[in-house]
Amino acid sequence: MPNFHIPEMIREHLQKRAAQLADRPLQLALGSFPLGAKAIQSMVLRQDQVDTMQKLHDEGIKTIERHRELRLAILRGEHLPGLRRSAVVYLVLPEGIFVGRGTSYSIPTTKFEITENHYLIPTYENLDDNEKQSLTRWVEKCVRQVRLTEIVGHCVMKLLRDNGGELTPTTSHLQAIWPELAGLIDPEDPNIFNSERDKYRKWVERMRNPVRRNYAAYLPHPDVKIKFAKLLEAANVQLAAGLMLKDYVYKKGQIRAYVEHWEHLEADLRLER
């Protein structure tokens, strides 16, 4: 089989496919947020404060607002034993609750410090042990999924996109370093025009049949292979999960949650920007 240079349309398609697949297990994890609006309310204000604000709201005081969007800093510590990494979680609730201050600004959390004003620090005395354990498991699971998703994006950028794809100029180069990514072309992708589908079908076959003669010439430098070995192993786990799942669909009235920031531990692998 002849070798082929990978065009921009295929690189863009593979990047989008990888991002879509990596996002599926992440969204499934985020969609299982274990607490309801009532429990969240109990974490951000004392009950007597809630009662006072409710009374004023019922009396028509216009400055007493309810908020449906808020940021919470779920911090590790003795209140949540088992939580390894703190995280900032952005929540969109189906109903408004009272908060001490608004946190749904149109800016991202840029750093993870207690002095930041982008989030609320909840209390947990009104949660039972099961609720605390469920919240801990949820944060751990979601942070892991966020990390895996970031690894997928990092590997795609470094191996497929950086410097015009200099590490993978041809189908055989990509097969030699990341065959799982090479197999992700989907001619039935709804974003592809019907008139273009035959072109993508041809590329499926081209990716499946890399050149056989002098295949060693397409292997990456040993340093590249060593650098990406563990990253690609983790990325392939996430992509395989995405291939087994459908896009996650939220139900009406379901809390939407997003991990906006997570704490890096000293031993964590730092991805290059």
C-alpha positions as CSV (number, residue, x, y, z in Angstrom):
1,M,0.0,0.0,0.0
2,P,1.4,3.4,-0.9
3,N,2.0,6.0,1.8
4,F,0.0,9.2,1.9
5,H,0.6,12.7,3.4
6,I,-2.2,13.5,5.9
7,P,-4.1,16.6,4.7
8,E,-5.5,19.3,6.9
9,M,-9.1,18.1,6.6
10,I,-8.2,14.7,8.1
11,R,-6.1,16.3,10.9
12,E,-8.9,18.5,11.8
13,H,-11.4,15.6,11.7
14,L,-9.2,13.4,13.9
15,Q,-8.7,16.2,16.4
16,K,-12.5,16.8,16.7
17,R,-13.2,13.1,16.8
18,A,-10.7,12.5,19.6
19,A,-12.1,15.5,21.6
20,Q,-15.7,14.2,21.2
21,L,-14.9,10.7,22.3
22,A,-12.8,11.8,25.2
23,D,-15.6,14.1,26.4
24,R,-18.2,11.3,26.6
25,P,-16.9,9.5,29.7
26,L,-16.2,12.9,31.3
27,Q,-19.8,14.1,30.7
28,L,-21.2,10.8,32.0
29,A,-19.2,11.4,35.2
30,L,-20.2,15.0,35.6
31,G,-23.8,14.1,35.1
32,S,-23.9,12.0,38.2
33,F,-23.6,14.9,40.6
34,P,-24.9,13.4,43.9
35,L,-26.5,16.3,45.7
36,G,-29.7,18.3,45.2
37,A,-30.4,22.0,45.4
38,K,-31.6,21.7,49.0
39,A,-28.3,20.1,50.1
40,I,-26.3,22.7,48.2
41,Q,-28.3,25.5,49.9
42,S,-27.4,24.0,53.3
43,M,-23.7,24.1,52.3
44,V,-23.5,27.8,51.5
45,L,-25.7,29.5,54.1
46,R,-26.9,28.7,57.6
47,Q,-30.5,27.8,57.9
48,D,-31.3,31.0,59.9
49,Q,-29.8,33.1,57.2
50,V,-31.8,31.2,54.5
51,D,-35.0,31.8,56.6
52,T,-34.3,35.5,57.0
53,M,-33.6,35.9,53.2
54,Q,-36.7,33.9,52.3
55,K,-38.8,36.1,54.6
56,L,-37.5,39.3,53.0
57,H,-37.9,37.9,49.5
58,D,-41.5,36.9,50.3
59,E,-42.1,40.5,51.6
60,G,-41.1,41.8,48.2
61,I,-37.6,43.1,48.9
62,K,-36.2,43.4,45.4
63,T,-32.5,43.1,46.3
64,I,-32.8,39.6,47.7
65,E,-31.8,37.4,44.8
66,R,-31.7,33.7,44.1
67,H,-28.9,32.3,42.1
68,R,-28.9,29.3,39.8
69,E,-25.3,29.4,38.9
70,L,-22.5,29.3,41.4
71,R,-18.9,28.1,41.9
72,L,-18.0,25.9,44.9
73,A,-14.5,25.1,46.1
74,I,-14.6,21.4,47.2
75,L,-11.5,21.4,49.4
76,R,-9.7,18.3,50.7
77,G,-9.4,18.0,54.5
78,E,-10.8,16.3,57.5
79,H,-14.4,17.2,56.5
80,L,-14.1,15.1,53.3
81,P,-11.7,12.2,54.1
82,G,-10.5,10.4,51.0
83,L,-10.5,13.4,48.8
84,R,-7.0,13.7,47.3
85,R,-7.4,16.8,45.1
86,S,-9.4,19.9,45.8
87,A,-11.5,21.2,42.9
88,V,-13.5,24.2,41.9
89,V,-17.0,23.1,40.6
90,Y,-19.3,25.3,38.5
91,L,-22.9,24.4,39.1
92,V,-26.1,25.2,37.2
93,L,-29.1,24.4,39.3
94,P,-32.7,23.9,38.1
95,E,-33.9,26.3,40.8
96,G,-32.4,29.3,42.4
97,I,-30.9,29.3,46.0
98,F,-29.8,32.0,48.3
99,V,-26.0,32.7,48.5
100,G,-23.8,35.1,50.4
101,R,-22.4,36.5,47.2
102,G,-22.7,35.9,43.5
103,T,-19.9,33.8,41.8
104,S,-21.2,33.3,38.3
105,Y,-19.0,35.9,36.6
106,S,-18.1,35.5,33.0
107,I,-14.5,34.8,33.8
108,P,-12.7,31.5,34.5
109,T,-11.0,30.6,37.7
110,T,-7.4,31.3,36.9
111,K,-5.7,30.1,40.0
112,F,-6.4,27.9,42.9
113,E,-6.1,30.0,46.1
114,I,-8.4,30.5,49.1
115,T,-8.1,34.2,48.6
116,E,-9.8,34.1,45.2
117,N,-13.3,35.5,45.0
118,H,-14.5,33.4,42.2
119,Y,-16.0,30.7,44.3
120,L,-17.7,29.9,47.6
121,I,-16.2,27.6,50.2
122,P,-19.1,25.4,51.5
123,T,-19.6,23.8,54.9
124,Y,-20.6,20.2,55.4
125,E,-22.2,19.9,58.8
126,N,-25.6,19.5,57.4
127,L,-24.6,16.6,55.1
128,D,-24.7,13.1,56.4
129,D,-21.9,10.6,55.9
130,N,-23.3,9.1,52.8
131,E,-23.7,12.5,51.1
132,K,-20.1,13.4,52.0
133,Q,-18.8,10.1,50.7
134,S,-20.8,10.4,47.5
135,L,-19.5,13.9,47.0
136,T,-15.9,12.8,47.5
137,R,-16.3,9.9,45.1
138,W,-17.9,12.2,42.5
139,V,-15.0,14.8,42.7
140,E,-12.4,12.0,42.5
141,K,-14.1,10.4,39.5
142,C,-14.6,13.7,37.7
143,V,-11.1,15.0,38.2
144,R,-9.7,11.8,36.9
145,Q,-11.9,12.1,33.8
146,V,-10.8,15.7,33.3
147,R,-7.1,14.7,33.6
148,L,-7.6,11.9,31.0
149,T,-9.4,14.3,28.7
150,E,-6.6,16.8,29.0
151,I,-4.1,14.1,28.1
152,V,-6.0,13.2,25.0
153,G,-6.0,16.8,23.8
154,H,-2.3,17.2,24.7
155,C,-1.3,14.1,22.7
156,V,-3.3,15.1,19.7
157,M,-1.8,18.6,19.6
158,K,1.8,17.4,20.1
159,L,1.7,14.5,17.7
160,L,-0.9,15.5,15.1
161,R,-1.0,19.3,15.0
162,D,2.2,21.0,16.3
163,N,4.4,22.5,13.6
164,G,2.1,21.3,10.9
165,G,2.2,17.7,12.1
166,E,5.9,17.3,11.7
167,L,6.0,14.2,13.8
168,T,3.2,12.5,11.7
169,P,3.5,13.8,8.2
170,T,2.1,10.6,6.6
171,T,-0.3,7.8,7.3
172,S,2.6,5.4,8.1
173,H,4.1,7.9,10.6
174,L,0.8,8.1,12.5
175,Q,0.3,4.4,12.4
176,A,3.8,3.9,13.8
177,I,3.3,6.1,16.8
178,W,-0.5,6.2,17.5
179,P,-2.5,3.6,15.5
180,E,-5.5,4.1,17.7
181,L,-5.9,7.7,16.6
182,A,-5.4,6.7,13.0
183,G,-8.5,4.4,13.3
184,L,-10.9,7.1,14.4
185,I,-11.9,8.5,11.0
186,D,-15.7,8.3,10.8
187,P,-17.3,8.9,7.3
188,E,-20.7,8.9,9.0
189,D,-19.9,11.9,11.2
190,P,-23.0,14.2,10.9
191,N,-20.6,17.2,10.5
192,I,-19.4,15.9,7.2
193,F,-21.3,16.9,4.0
194,N,-22.8,14.0,2.1
195,S,-20.8,14.9,-0.9
196,E,-17.5,14.5,1.1
197,R,-18.2,11.1,2.7
198,D,-16.5,9.1,-0.1
199,K,-13.3,11.0,0.5
200,Y,-13.3,10.1,4.2
201,R,-14.0,6.5,3.3
202,K,-10.9,6.4,1.2
203,W,-8.9,7.8,4.1
204,V,-10.3,5.0,6.4
205,E,-8.7,2.5,4.0
206,R,-5.5,4.5,3.7
207,M,-5.1,4.6,7.5
208,R,-5.8,0.8,7.8
209,N,-3.1,-0.1,5.2
210,P,0.1,1.8,5.9
211,V,3.2,1.1,3.9
212,R,4.9,-2.2,4.6
213,R,8.2,-1.8,2.9
214,N,10.9,-0.3,5.1
215,Y,8.3,0.4,7.9
216,A,11.2,1.1,10.4
217,A,11.8,4.4,8.5
218,Y,8.5,5.7,9.9
219,L,9.1,4.9,13.5
220,P,9.5,7.9,15.8
221,H,12.7,8.8,17.5
222,P,13.2,6.7,20.6
223,D,13.0,9.8,22.8
224,V,9.6,10.6,21.4
225,K,8.3,7.1,21.9
226,I,9.5,7.1,25.5
227,K,8.1,10.6,26.2
228,F,4.6,9.7,25.0
229,A,4.4,6.0,25.9
230,K,2.4,6.4,29.2
231,L,0.5,9.4,27.9
232,L,-0.8,7.4,24.9
233,E,-1.7,4.5,27.1
234,A,-3.9,6.8,29.2
235,A,-5.3,8.5,26.2
236,N,-6.3,5.2,24.6
237,V,-8.2,4.2,27.7
238,Q,-10.2,7.4,27.4
239,L,-10.8,7.0,23.7
240,A,-11.9,3.4,24.1
241,A,-14.4,4.4,26.7
242,G,-15.7,7.1,24.4
243,L,-16.2,4.6,21.6
244,M,-18.4,2.5,23.9
245,L,-20.6,5.4,25.0
246,K,-23.1,7.7,23.3
247,D,-23.2,11.4,23.8
248,Y,-24.5,12.2,27.3
249,V,-27.9,13.8,27.4
250,Y,-29.0,15.7,30.5
251,K,-32.6,15.2,31.8
252,K,-34.9,18.1,32.5
253,G,-34.3,19.5,36.0
254,Q,-30.9,17.8,36.4
255,I,-28.1,19.7,38.0
256,R,-25.3,20.5,35.5
257,A,-21.8,20.4,37.0
258,Y,-18.4,21.3,35.5
259,V,-14.9,20.9,37.0
260,E,-13.5,24.3,36.3
261,H,-10.2,23.9,38.1
262,W,-8.5,21.1,40.0
263,E,-5.5,20.9,42.3
264,H,-2.2,19.5,41.0
265,L,-0.3,17.4,43.4
266,E,3.5,17.5,43.5
267,A,3.8,14.0,41.9
268,D,1.4,14.8,39.0
269,L,2.7,14.9,35.5
270,R,2.6,18.4,34.2
271,L,1.6,18.7,30.6
272,E,3.4,21.2,28.4
273,R,1.3,24.1,27.2
